[in-house]
Amino acid sequence: MTKFERMTSHLDMANPCLEGKKRRCGRPTPHDTEQLDLYLLEVAAGLFVQHGYAGTSVDQIARKASASKQTLYRRYSSKEDLFKAVITNLTASVLRTMNETPLKDPLAELEHVMRLLLDLTLQPDALGTYRILISDAYRYPSLMEHATNTIGEPIHRSVVRLLMAAEAMGQIEPGHADSTTANLLAGLITGWPLEDALFGQKPLACCQERRDFFDRGWALFLRGIGARQTHQTIPYAVAGGR
């Protein structure tokens, strides 16, 4: 039984309002509602990645999820809103970690964030979303605007904030805590892997390759910004890595 089938089986029992159920609907618990929301987003993400934005309809998503269109439209007013929710959901854990990581060492926190970003960049659903934005953004500019406002800019601001904190603590040489350094760091860590992955290659396919690549890039970055303080490296665990 696939992951989707297991979730559907559970949700059919917990949510008799799903299509095909004839019983009178009861009030779902908050947990049931949350599980259904996540399931719908996972189904939608899979179909968007498989068929593209233009090639995916709300009808298809509803059928795949064994849900009614009304179930989707109660949550999202349009396909565009649903796709925006998929984008936000893909990066929610990274953004939450960036906001909640309780580290007091800015360089250590920055290293942790950049490892998470490398992992996220190479996730299949994230790559599929990148491809959709590249191919369809010119026809649907609001999608790229949403991705920039809810993902790109918050991540960029967080990196700049950590660089500024590192400079204030004397961890790096003055003059590096700015937007240019943040962009250079993103390109160093995620640029080549993302480019290769978008062209159908499989860069850094195993955990050790990813770790070695990141460690080398991070060491180059530290030398480039004149890091003055040794900090503790955070244990590295690739999400879904092998």
Backbone as numpy.savetxt, mean C-alpha at the origin, in Angstrom:
# Nx Ny Nz CAx CAy CAz Cx Cy Cz
-9.85 -24.92 -0.68 -10.70 -23.72 -0.68 -9.81 -22.48 -0.68
-10.08 -21.53 -1.58 -9.29 -20.32 -1.67 -9.62 -19.37 -0.52
-8.76 -18.35 -0.41 -8.99 -17.34 0.62 -10.33 -16.67 0.43
-10.64 -16.30 -0.82 -11.91 -15.63 -1.09 -13.09 -16.54 -0.76
-12.97 -17.85 -1.07 -14.05 -18.78 -0.80 -14.27 -18.93 0.70
-13.17 -18.98 1.46 -13.31 -19.08 2.92 -14.00 -17.85 3.47
-13.60 -16.67 2.95 -14.22 -15.44 3.43 -15.68 -15.36 3.03
-15.97 -15.77 1.81 -17.36 -15.75 1.36 -18.23 -16.65 2.20
-17.72 -17.85 2.51 -18.48 -18.78 3.33 -18.83 -18.16 4.67
-17.83 -17.51 5.29 -18.08 -16.87 6.58 -19.06 -15.72 6.43
-18.86 -14.90 5.41 -19.69 -13.72 5.27 -21.12 -14.04 4.89
-21.33 -15.12 4.12 -22.69 -15.52 3.78 -23.48 -15.85 5.04
-22.82 -16.48 6.00 -23.51 -16.84 7.24 -23.75 -15.62 8.11
-22.76 -14.73 8.12 -22.87 -13.57 9.01 -23.72 -12.46 8.41
-23.84 -12.43 7.07 -24.55 -11.35 6.40 -25.58 -11.92 5.44
-26.76 -12.32 5.91 -27.77 -12.92 5.05 -28.30 -11.96 3.99
-27.89 -10.70 4.01 -28.32 -9.77 2.97 -27.60 -10.01 1.67
-26.54 -10.79 1.68 -25.82 -11.04 0.44 -26.74 -11.69 -0.58
-26.42 -11.45 -1.84 -27.27 -11.89 -2.94 -27.54 -13.39 -2.86
-28.77 -13.77 -3.06 -29.13 -15.19 -3.06 -29.71 -15.65 -1.74
-29.58 -14.83 -0.68 -30.10 -15.22 0.63 -31.54 -14.75 0.75
-32.39 -15.65 1.25 -33.82 -15.34 1.33 -34.28 -15.04 2.75
-33.32 -15.27 3.72 -33.74 -15.04 5.09 -33.85 -13.55 5.35
-34.61 -13.21 6.36 -34.73 -11.81 6.74 -33.38 -11.35 7.29
-33.00 -10.16 6.90 -31.68 -9.66 7.29 -31.68 -9.26 8.76
-30.65 -9.71 9.47 -30.43 -9.25 10.83 -29.43 -8.11 10.82
-29.23 -7.51 11.96 -28.26 -6.42 12.08 -26.86 -7.00 12.21
-25.96 -6.75 11.25 -24.61 -7.29 11.34 -23.83 -6.64 12.48
-22.93 -7.38 13.06 -22.08 -6.82 14.11 -21.02 -5.95 13.46
-20.38 -5.06 14.24 -19.29 -4.25 13.68 -18.19 -5.10 13.07
-17.91 -6.24 13.69 -16.87 -7.12 13.15 -17.28 -7.67 11.79
-18.54 -8.10 11.68 -19.04 -8.61 10.40 -18.95 -7.54 9.31
-19.33 -6.32 9.67 -19.30 -5.23 8.70 -17.88 -4.94 8.25
-16.95 -4.93 9.20 -15.55 -4.68 8.86 -15.01 -5.78 7.95
-15.34 -7.03 8.27 -14.88 -8.14 7.45 -15.44 -8.06 6.03
-16.70 -7.70 5.93 -17.32 -7.56 4.61 -16.66 -6.42 3.83
-16.41 -5.30 4.50 -15.75 -4.17 3.83 -14.40 -4.58 3.27
-13.61 -5.27 4.07 -12.28 -5.70 3.63 -12.37 -6.71 2.49
-13.34 -7.61 2.58 -13.52 -8.61 1.53 -13.89 -7.96 0.20
-14.81 -7.01 0.24 -15.21 -6.33 -0.98 -14.04 -5.60 -1.62
-13.20 -4.98 -0.78 -12.04 -4.27 -1.31 -11.02 -5.24 -1.92
-10.86 -6.41 -1.31 -9.93 -7.40 -1.85 -10.43 -7.95 -3.19
-11.71 -8.22 -3.26 -12.28 -8.70 -4.52 -12.14 -7.63 -5.60
-12.47 -6.40 -5.25 -12.37 -5.31 -6.22 -10.92 -5.12 -6.68
-9.98 -5.17 -5.75 -8.57 -5.01 -6.11 -8.14 -6.08 -7.10
-8.53 -7.33 -6.85 -8.16 -8.42 -7.74 -8.70 -8.23 -9.14
-9.94 -7.78 -9.26 -10.54 -7.58 -10.58 -9.94 -6.36 -11.29
-9.69 -5.31 -10.55 -9.07 -4.13 -11.16 -7.68 -4.49 -11.72
-6.92 -5.24 -10.94 -5.59 -5.65 -11.39 -5.68 -6.55 -12.62
-6.66 -7.44 -12.62 -6.79 -8.40 -13.72 -7.30 -7.76 -15.00
-8.29 -6.86 -14.88 -8.95 -6.33 -16.08 -8.69 -4.85 -16.33
-8.01 -4.19 -15.41 -7.82 -2.75 -15.56 -9.02 -1.97 -15.03
-8.85 -0.66 -14.92 -9.93 0.16 -14.39 -11.12 0.21 -15.35
-10.85 0.52 -16.62 -11.94 0.63 -17.59 -12.61 -0.70 -17.84
-11.88 -1.80 -17.71 -12.42 -3.12 -18.00 -13.13 -3.79 -16.85
-13.25 -3.10 -15.74 -13.92 -3.67 -14.56 -15.17 -2.87 -14.25
-16.26 -3.57 -13.98 -17.52 -2.91 -13.66 -17.97 -3.26 -12.25
-18.86 -2.45 -11.73 -19.44 -2.73 -10.41 -20.20 -4.05 -10.45
-20.85 -4.35 -11.57 -21.55 -5.64 -11.71 -20.58 -6.80 -11.54
-19.43 -6.73 -12.18 -18.44 -7.80 -12.06 -17.99 -7.98 -10.62
-17.73 -6.89 -9.96 -17.26 -6.95 -8.57 -18.34 -7.56 -7.68
-19.58 -7.14 -7.88 -20.67 -7.68 -7.08 -20.83 -9.17 -7.29
-20.78 -9.61 -8.56 -20.91 -11.05 -8.83 -19.77 -11.84 -8.22
-18.56 -11.35 -8.37 -17.40 -12.05 -7.83 -17.48 -12.16 -6.31
-18.00 -11.13 -5.69 -18.09 -11.10 -4.23 -19.36 -11.76 -3.70
-20.22 -12.26 -4.61 -21.52 -12.82 -4.20 -22.31 -11.82 -3.38
-22.27 -10.58 -3.81 -22.97 -9.51 -3.11 -23.86 -8.78 -4.12
-24.78 -7.99 -3.62 -25.64 -7.21 -4.50 -24.95 -5.88 -4.83
-25.39 -5.28 -5.94 -24.85 -3.97 -6.27 -25.20 -2.95 -5.19
-26.37 -3.15 -4.57 -26.76 -2.23 -3.51 -25.78 -2.27 -2.34
-25.25 -3.47 -2.07 -24.26 -3.60 -1.00 -23.04 -2.73 -1.29
-22.62 -2.71 -2.55 -21.48 -1.88 -2.93 -21.82 -0.40 -2.93
-22.98 -0.08 -3.49 -23.34 1.33 -3.61 -23.67 1.96 -2.26
-24.03 1.15 -1.27 -24.21 1.71 0.07 -22.88 2.19 0.63
-21.79 1.60 0.17 -20.46 1.95 0.68 -19.73 2.94 -0.23
-19.94 2.79 -1.53 -19.21 3.60 -2.51 -20.20 4.10 -3.56
-20.20 5.39 -3.78 -21.22 5.97 -4.66 -20.95 5.69 -6.13
-19.73 5.26 -6.47 -19.39 5.02 -7.86 -18.20 4.06 -7.95
-17.90 3.59 -9.15 -16.72 2.75 -9.36 -15.45 3.54 -9.03
-15.46 4.82 -9.35 -14.29 5.64 -9.04 -14.03 5.68 -7.55
-15.08 5.87 -6.74 -14.92 5.90 -5.29 -14.42 4.55 -4.77
-14.90 3.46 -5.37 -14.47 2.14 -4.96 -12.99 1.94 -5.27
-12.53 2.35 -6.45 -11.12 2.21 -6.80 -10.25 3.07 -5.88
-10.72 4.25 -5.55 -9.97 5.09 -4.61 -9.84 4.41 -3.25
-10.90 3.74 -2.81 -10.84 3.01 -1.55 -9.85 1.86 -1.63
-9.78 1.20 -2.79 -8.81 0.12 -2.99 -7.39 0.66 -2.85
-7.13 1.80 -3.48 -5.81 2.42 -3.39 -5.45 2.72 -1.94
-6.38 3.33 -1.24 -6.13 3.70 0.16 -5.90 2.48 1.02
-6.68 1.42 0.79 -6.56 0.22 1.59 -5.21 -0.47 1.39
-4.67 -0.42 0.17 -3.39 -1.07 -0.12 -2.27 -0.49 0.73
-2.33 0.79 1.00 -1.23 1.44 1.71 -1.57 1.81 3.15
-2.74 1.39 3.61 -3.19 1.80 4.94 -2.23 1.35 6.03
-1.73 0.11 5.92 -0.87 -0.41 6.98 0.45 0.35 7.05
1.00 0.70 5.87 2.26 1.44 5.86 2.07 2.84 6.44
1.01 3.53 6.01 0.75 4.87 6.53 0.48 4.84 8.03
-0.24 3.81 8.48 -0.51 3.70 9.91 0.78 3.48 10.69
1.66 2.62 10.16 2.93 2.37 10.82 3.77 3.65 10.89
3.77 4.41 9.81 4.53 5.65 9.79 4.04 6.61 10.86
2.75 6.62 11.12 2.18 7.52 12.12 2.33 7.02 13.53
2.43 5.68 13.69 2.38 5.10 15.03 3.70 4.53 15.52
4.71 4.40 14.66 5.97 3.81 15.10 6.54 4.61 16.26
6.77 3.95 17.41 7.17 4.68 18.61 8.67 4.87 18.75
9.43 4.85 17.65 10.88 5.00 17.73 11.26 6.43 18.08
12.33 6.55 18.84 12.82 7.86 19.22 14.08 8.23 18.44
14.56 7.31 17.61 15.74 7.52 16.79 15.28 7.79 15.35
15.34 9.03 14.88 14.80 9.35 13.55 15.39 8.52 12.42
16.68 8.26 12.43 17.28 7.48 11.36 16.79 6.04 11.39
16.65 5.48 12.58 16.13 4.12 12.69 14.69 4.05 12.20
13.90 5.07 12.53 12.51 5.09 12.07 12.45 5.25 10.56
13.33 6.10 10.02 13.36 6.29 8.57 13.75 5.00 7.86
14.71 4.30 8.41 15.10 3.01 7.82 13.92 2.04 7.81
13.20 2.00 8.90 12.05 1.11 9.02 10.99 1.46 7.97
10.71 2.74 7.82 9.72 3.19 6.85 10.14 2.83 5.43
11.40 3.03 5.10 11.85 2.74 3.74 11.84 1.24 3.44
12.09 0.41 4.43 11.97 -1.04 4.22 10.52 -1.41 3.92
9.60 -0.80 4.66 8.18 -1.05 4.40 7.78 -0.61 3.00
8.31 0.52 2.56 7.97 1.03 1.23 8.50 0.12 0.13
9.70 -0.42 0.33 10.24 -1.36 -0.66 9.36 -2.60 -0.75
8.94 -3.12 0.40 8.04 -4.27 0.41 6.73 -3.96 -0.30
6.15 -2.81 0.03 4.87 -2.42 -0.56 4.99 -2.27 -2.07
6.07 -1.67 -2.52 6.27 -1.42 -3.95 6.23 -2.71 -4.76
6.71 -3.80 -4.19 6.83 -5.06 -4.93 5.66 -6.02 -4.70
4.66 -5.60 -3.94 3.48 -6.44 -3.77 2.68 -6.49 -5.07
2.17 -7.66 -5.46 1.43 -7.78 -6.73 0.28 -6.80 -6.88
-0.53 -6.63 -5.83 -1.66 -5.70 -5.95 -1.18 -4.26 -6.12
-0.09 -3.91 -5.43 0.45 -2.56 -5.58 0.97 -2.34 -6.99
1.67 -3.33 -7.54 2.18 -3.22 -8.91 1.02 -3.10 -9.91
-0.02 -3.90 -9.70 -1.19 -3.81 -10.57 -1.83 -2.44 -10.53
-1.86 -1.86 -9.33 -2.43 -0.52 -9.19 -1.56 0.52 -9.87
-0.24 0.39 -9.73 0.67 1.29 -10.45 0.38 1.25 -11.95
0.23 0.04 -12.48 0.00 -0.10 -13.93 -1.30 0.57 -14.35
-2.33 0.43 -13.52 -3.61 1.07 -13.83 -3.45 2.58 -13.86
-2.76 3.12 -12.86 -2.58 4.57 -12.81 -1.77 5.07 -14.00
-0.76 4.29 -14.40 0.05 4.70 -15.54 -0.76 4.68 -16.84
-1.56 3.63 -17.00 -2.28 3.47 -18.27 -3.57 4.28 -18.35
-4.23 4.51 -17.20 -5.55 5.13 -17.24 -5.62 6.53 -16.63
-4.53 6.97 -16.00 -4.59 8.25 -15.28 -4.90 9.41 -16.21
-4.44 9.35 -17.46 -4.68 10.47 -18.38 -6.17 10.58 -18.72
-6.89 9.45 -18.63 -8.33 9.49 -18.89 -9.14 9.76 -17.63
-8.55 9.40 -16.49 -9.23 9.57 -15.20 -8.28 10.30 -14.25
-8.03 11.58 -14.48 -7.02 12.30 -13.68 -7.33 12.33 -12.19
-8.60 12.19 -11.82 -8.93 12.22 -10.39 -8.34 11.03 -9.65
-8.09 9.93 -10.37 -7.49 8.75 -9.72 -6.06 9.05 -9.30
-5.29 9.65 -10.20 -3.91 10.01 -9.86 -3.88 11.08 -8.78
-4.80 12.02 -8.86 -4.86 13.07 -7.83 -5.11 12.45 -6.46
-6.02 11.46 -6.42 -6.30 10.79 -5.15 -5.06 10.04 -4.64
-4.40 9.31 -5.53 -3.21 8.56 -5.13 -2.13 9.50 -4.60
-1.97 10.64 -5.25 -0.96 11.61 -4.82 -1.31 12.19 -3.46
-2.58 12.57 -3.28 -2.98 13.24 -2.05 -3.03 12.32 -0.84
-3.40 11.05 -1.06 -3.59 10.15 0.08 -2.42 9.20 0.31
-1.52 9.08 -0.67 -0.39 8.17 -0.51 0.95 8.89 -0.70
1.14 9.43 -1.91 2.44 10.02 -2.23 2.84 11.16 -1.30
1.96 12.13 -1.14 2.30 13.29 -0.33 2.46 12.95 1.16
1.56 12.14 1.77 1.78 11.79 3.18 3.09 11.05 3.42
3.45 10.13 2.53 4.71 9.41 2.69 5.88 10.37 2.54
5.81 11.23 1.54 6.90 12.19 1.32 7.05 13.11 2.53
5.94 13.61 3.05 6.02 14.51 4.21 6.62 13.80 5.41
6.28 12.51 5.58 6.82 11.76 6.70 8.33 11.60 6.58
8.81 11.32 5.37 10.26 11.18 5.17 10.97 12.49 5.45
10.42 13.61 4.96 11.03 14.91 5.22 11.04 15.21 6.72
9.94 14.87 7.39 9.86 15.11 8.84 10.95 14.34 9.58
11.17 13.08 9.18 12.20 12.28 9.84 13.60 12.81 9.53
13.81 13.28 8.32 15.11 13.88 7.99 15.35 15.13 8.82
14.32 15.94 9.00 14.46 17.15 9.81 14.75 16.81 11.26
14.10 15.76 11.77 14.35 15.34 13.14 15.78 14.81 13.29
16.24 14.07 12.28 17.62 13.55 12.33 18.62 14.68 12.30
18.35 15.70 11.51 19.25 16.86 11.46 19.25 17.60 12.79
18.07 17.75 13.38 17.98 18.46 14.66 18.73 17.72 15.77
18.80 16.40 15.68 19.50 15.60 16.68 20.98 15.42 16.35
21.42 16.01 15.25 22.82 15.90 14.89 23.20 14.57 14.27
22.21 13.82 13.79 22.49 12.52 13.19 23.00 12.63 11.76
22.66 13.72 11.07 23.10 13.92 9.69 23.65 15.33 9.56
24.42 15.56 8.52 24.98 16.88 8.29 23.87 17.87 7.92
24.01 19.12 8.31 23.02 20.14 7.96 22.89 20.29 6.44
21.68 20.63 5.99 21.46 20.89 4.59 20.85 19.75 3.80
20.61 18.60 4.48 20.06 17.44 3.78 18.59 17.17 4.10
18.04 17.91 5.05 16.67 17.62 5.49 15.69 18.39 4.63
15.50 17.93 3.39 14.59 18.64 2.50 13.93 17.68 1.53
13.08 18.25 0.70 12.30 17.45 -0.24 13.18 16.75 -1.27
14.25 17.39 -1.70 15.13 16.77 -2.69 15.77 15.50 -2.15
16.26 15.55 -0.92 16.85 14.36 -0.31 15.82 13.25 -0.19
14.58 13.59 0.18 13.53 12.59 0.29 13.27 11.93 -1.06
13.24 12.71 -2.12 13.03 12.15 -3.46 14.19 11.27 -3.89
15.41 11.70 -3.60 16.59 10.90 -3.95 16.58 9.57 -3.20
16.19 9.60 -1.94 16.13 8.37 -1.15 15.10 7.41 -1.74
13.93 7.91 -2.08 12.88 7.06 -2.67 13.37 6.43 -3.97
14.05 7.22 -4.79 14.57 6.68 -6.04 15.64 5.63 -5.81
16.50 5.85 -4.84 17.57 4.90 -4.54 17.01 3.56 -4.08
15.99 3.58 -3.23 15.49 2.35 -2.63 14.44 1.66 -3.49
13.57 2.40 -4.12 12.45 1.77 -4.83 12.48 1.95 -6.35
13.34 2.83 -6.86 13.30 3.16 -8.28 13.56 1.99 -9.21
14.74 1.36 -9.08 15.06 0.24 -9.96 14.13 -0.95 -9.76
13.85 -1.40 -8.51 12.94 -2.54 -8.35 11.57 -2.28 -8.95
11.04 -1.08 -8.77 9.72 -0.77 -9.33 9.76 -0.80 -10.85
10.77 -0.21 -11.44 10.86 -0.17 -12.90 10.92 -1.58 -13.48
11.78 -2.42 -12.92 11.89 -3.79 -13.42 10.58 -4.56 -13.24
9.96 -4.39 -12.07 8.72 -5.11 -11.80 7.60 -4.68 -12.74
7.52 -3.40 -13.06 6.49 -2.92 -13.97 6.68 -3.47 -15.37
7.91 -3.81 -15.74 8.18 -4.40 -17.05 8.10 -5.92 -17.03
7.56 -6.48 -15.95 7.32 -7.91 -15.90 8.47 -8.74 -15.36
9.54 -8.10 -14.92 10.64 -8.84 -14.31 10.30 -9.15 -12.85
11.15 -9.91 -12.20 10.93 -10.26 -10.79 12.16 -9.91 -9.96
12.37 -8.62 -9.75 13.54 -8.20 -8.98 13.39 -8.54 -7.50
14.51 -8.84 -6.87 14.53 -9.07 -5.42 13.44 -10.06 -5.02
13.44 -11.22 -5.69 12.35 -12.18 -5.52 12.35 -12.86 -4.17
13.49 -12.93 -3.50 13.52 -13.61 -2.20 13.89 -12.62 -1.10
13.62 -13.01 0.11 13.84 -12.14 1.27 15.30 -11.71 1.38
16.22 -12.63 1.17 17.63 -12.31 1.33 18.10 -11.30 0.27
17.64 -11.47 -0.98 17.99 -10.51 -2.02 17.48 -9.12 -1.68
16.28 -9.07 -1.18 15.69 -7.78 -0.84 16.44 -7.14 0.32
16.81 -7.94 1.30 17.55 -7.43 2.45 18.92 -6.91 2.03
19.62 -7.67 1.20 20.95 -7.26 0.77 20.90 -5.98 -0.06
19.92 -5.90 -0.95 19.76 -4.70 -1.78 19.49 -3.49 -0.91
18.56 -3.64 0.04 18.22 -2.50 0.89 19.42 -2.08 1.72
20.10 -3.03 2.34 21.23 -2.69 3.20 22.31 -1.92 2.44
22.57 -2.31 1.20 23.58 -1.62 0.41 23.12 -0.21 0.05
21.86 -0.08 -0.37 21.33 1.24 -0.69 21.29 2.15 0.52
20.90 1.59 1.66 20.82 2.39 2.88 22.21 2.87 3.31
23.22 2.00 3.18 24.58 2.38 3.53 25.06 3.52 2.64
24.77 3.46 1.34 25.13 4.54 0.44 24.44 5.84 0.83
23.17 5.75 1.20 22.42 6.92 1.60 23.03 7.56 2.84
23.35 6.74 3.84 23.92 7.28 5.07 25.24 8.00 4.82
26.06 7.43 3.95 27.31 8.11 3.63 27.05 9.42 2.89
26.04 9.41 2.03 25.75 10.60 1.25 25.26 11.77 2.09
24.53 11.48 3.16 24.01 12.56 4.00 24.89 12.80 5.22
26.02 12.11 5.27 26.96 12.34 6.37 26.42 11.92 7.72
25.87 10.72 7.78 25.32 10.23 9.06 26.42 10.19 10.10
26.16 10.75 11.28 27.17 10.88 12.32 26.93 9.99 13.52
25.82 9.29 13.52 25.47 8.54 14.72 25.06 7.14 14.34
25.69 6.16 14.95 25.30 4.77 14.71 23.98 4.52 15.40
23.07 3.90 14.71 21.76 3.59 15.30 21.47 2.11 15.15
20.56 1.63 15.92 20.22 0.22 15.92 19.35 -0.11 14.71
19.76 -1.13 13.96 18.99 -1.56 12.81 17.77 -2.36 13.27
16.63 -2.08 12.69 15.40 -2.77 13.05 15.36 -4.12 12.37
14.99 -5.20 13.09 14.89 -6.50 12.46 14.01 -6.42 11.23
14.45 -7.07 10.16 13.77 -6.95 8.86 12.93 -8.18 8.60
11.64 -7.98 8.32 10.75 -9.09 7.97 9.94 -8.64 6.77
10.18 -9.25 5.63 9.47 -8.89 4.41 8.06 -9.43 4.45
7.09 -8.56 4.22 5.69 -9.00 4.20 5.49 -9.94 3.02
5.17 -11.17 3.32 4.93 -12.12 2.25 6.20 -12.62 1.60
7.37 -12.32 2.20 8.64 -12.71 1.60 8.90 -14.19 1.76
9.91 -14.67 1.00 10.26 -16.08 1.04 11.65 -16.22 1.62
